[in-house]
Amino acid sequence: QVQLVESGGGSVRSGDSLRLSCTASERTCGTIGWFRQAPGKAREFVGAFTWIGTGQYYADSVKGRFIISRDNTKNTAYLQMNSLKVDDTALYYCALKTKDGTAERDHRDARSYGIWGQGTQVTVSS
């Protein structure tokens, strides 16, 4: 089974940038999604990027600040986070979409993703 490993998390100041990576143990052809979970809060969708980039979706809270990309030659997806805010503090996960469904709502739904990484912590201080 494919395994996903996130990296790149850390502690930064408000306004800084950070790039997270999600590397798969083998070639994947599905959508990669990014989710996050802050302490005491439910997991929330951040963004998703389809296999060939025909579909990119972002949560309203990160639109215009975060950018997802993929390098399929490296089996790696990236989450470039700019203009970070304190509210962006969370454990960030990448996940591989394993369930059918091409609608945008399917890409935003965590239940569509069957393989998850272990998460990487992002802490933003003021």
N, C-alpha and C positions, 0 to 999 in steps of 0.2 A: 504494500500500500504506500502511496505517496506520503511523504512527510514534509511538513513545512516548518521552517525555522526563521523567526523574525530576529532582526538585530538593528542596532542604531539608536535605540532609546537612550535617554539620559536626562539630566537636569539642565534646564536653560532658563533664561530670563524672558519675560514678556517682550514680544517683538522679534525675538530671535527665530532662526530657522533650524530645522532638523530633518534629516532624511532617514526614513526607515526602509529596511530591505526585508524581503520575504523570499527565501530561496527554497525551491522544491528539490526533493531528492532525485526526481526524474522529470522528464519532459511532461508538461501538463498542457491540455488543450482547452481547459475550461476557464470560466471567469474567475478572477481573483478578486475577492472582496476584502475590505478593511473595516474592522469594527473596533469599538473601544468601550471600556467599562470603567467608570470612575467609582470610587468607594461609595457604597450605599446607593448606587444608581443602577438602573438596568443597562444591559449592553445595548449600544446603539450603532446604527449603520454610519459609516464614515464615507465610503466610496467604493466603487467597483469598476473593473476594467476588463472588458471581454478579451478573448484570445487574440483577435487581430485588431483590437482597438476600435471596432465599429460602434461599440457602446461604452460610454463613460458616464457614470452616475455619481453624484455627490450629495451629501446631506447639505441642507441649506446653511447649517451652522459653519461649514467649512468651505463652501463654494467661493471661489475667487482667491482662496488662501492655500488650499491643498491641491496637489496635482499627483495623480497616479500615472505611472508608466510601467512598461514591461520591456524586459530584454529577454526574448524567448531563447536566444542563443545561450544565455546563462541560466535559464530556468529561474529567473529572478524578477520580482515585481518590486516597485518602489513607491513609497508614499512621501512625497516632498511636502513638508509642512512649513509654511511661511507665516510671518506675522503671528506667531503663536501667542495665545492668550492663557491666562490662568485657568480658564474653563476648559482648556484642552488637556489638562492634566488627567491622565487615565492610563490604564493598561491597554495597549493596542495589540490587536490580533489580526493576522491575515488568515484567510480561509479560501478553500477551493469549492466552487459551486459544483455540486454533484447531482442535483435534481433538475429535471426538465423544467422548462419554462423560460420563455424569451422576453416576457413582458418586463417593463422596468420594475414593477413591484416585486417580481421574482428575484431580481438582482439585489433589491434592498432588504429582502427578508432573510434573516439569519437561518431560518429553517431550510433554505435552499442550499446551504453549505454543509457538507458532510465531513470535511477534513479541515482541521484547525491547527494552527501553530500554538506554541506555549505562551506567547505574548511577550511584549517588551514594554517596559515602563517609560512613560514620558511624564516628566514633572516640570511645570512651568511656574516660576515664581515672579512676583511683581517687583 
